[in-house]
Amino acid sequence: MLPPRFVRRLVCTPLLFALTLLVVVLFPVAYAVTSLAGRERRRAQRLLWFTLTWGTRETAAVLECGWLWLRRRTHDDRHYDIIRRYVGALYTSAQQRLGLRVEVDGTWDGTGGDRP
């Protein structure tokens, strides 16, 4: 069972900020170590870059949505814009750093009861 929303926000949000700060501070050292350790495929470096992107983008999105919440704009469409930019940046980073490729097989015209 999940704790109340207030408790989750009180605990998880500062934890997100602390972990992001930790990743930003340790990134140069970790990148140097991984570049010396393995030169073949550089998986660890790609994962480090994606982790850095995820942490900074997630923190920025939480701060932007929090700012809108403080200004009492809880039903504002700008939340969707913030999340769209966040997901778009993560997707682009996954394409560039991790080699993510999405292939759509077949078509769907939007009719019928089945979901794609």
URHU-V327913 format. One record per residue. RES is the residue in one letter. OMEGA is omega in whole degrees, 0 to 359 (none if undefined). Layout:
# URHU-V327913
res=RES omega=OMEGA
res=RES omega=OMEGA
This chain:
# URHU-V327913
res=M omega=181
res=L omega=174
res=P omega=180
res=P omega=182
res=R omega=181
res=F omega=180
res=V omega=179
res=R omega=180
res=R omega=180
res=L omega=182
res=V omega=188
res=C omega=182
res=T omega=176
res=P omega=177
res=L omega=176
res=L omega=180
res=F omega=180
res=A omega=179
res=L omega=178
res=T omega=177
res=L omega=178
res=L omega=179
res=V omega=180
res=V omega=182
res=V omega=183
res=L omega=184
res=F omega=182
res=P omega=180
res=V omega=181
res=A omega=179
res=Y omega=179
res=A omega=180
res=V omega=181
res=T omega=178
res=S omega=176
res=L omega=186
res=A omega=185
res=G omega=183
res=R omega=187
res=E omega=189
res=R omega=176
res=R omega=178
res=R omega=182
res=A omega=178
res=Q omega=179
res=R omega=178
res=L omega=176
res=L omega=179
res=W omega=180
res=F omega=178
res=T omega=177
res=L omega=178
res=T omega=180
res=W omega=183
res=G omega=182
res=T omega=179
res=R omega=178
res=E omega=179
res=T omega=179
res=A omega=180
res=A omega=179
res=V omega=179
res=L omega=179
res=E omega=179
res=C omega=176
res=G omega=177
res=W omega=176
res=L omega=179
res=W omega=178
res=L omega=179
res=R omega=177
res=R omega=177
res=R omega=186
res=T omega=180
res=H omega=183
res=D omega=179
res=D omega=179
res=R omega=175
res=H omega=179
res=Y omega=177
res=D omega=179
res=I omega=182
res=I omega=177
res=R omega=178
res=R omega=180
res=Y omega=181
res=V omega=178
res=G omega=179
res=A omega=177
res=L omega=180
res=Y omega=179
res=T omega=179
res=S omega=179
res=A omega=176
res=Q omega=185
res=Q omega=188
res=R omega=187
res=L omega=179
res=G omega=180
res=L omega=175
res=R omega=178
res=V omega=178
res=E omega=178
res=V omega=181
res=D omega=181
res=G omega=180
res=T omega=176
res=W omega=184
res=D omega=176
res=G omega=179
res=T omega=180
res=G omega=183
res=G omega=182
res=D omega=176
res=R omega=180
res=P omega=none
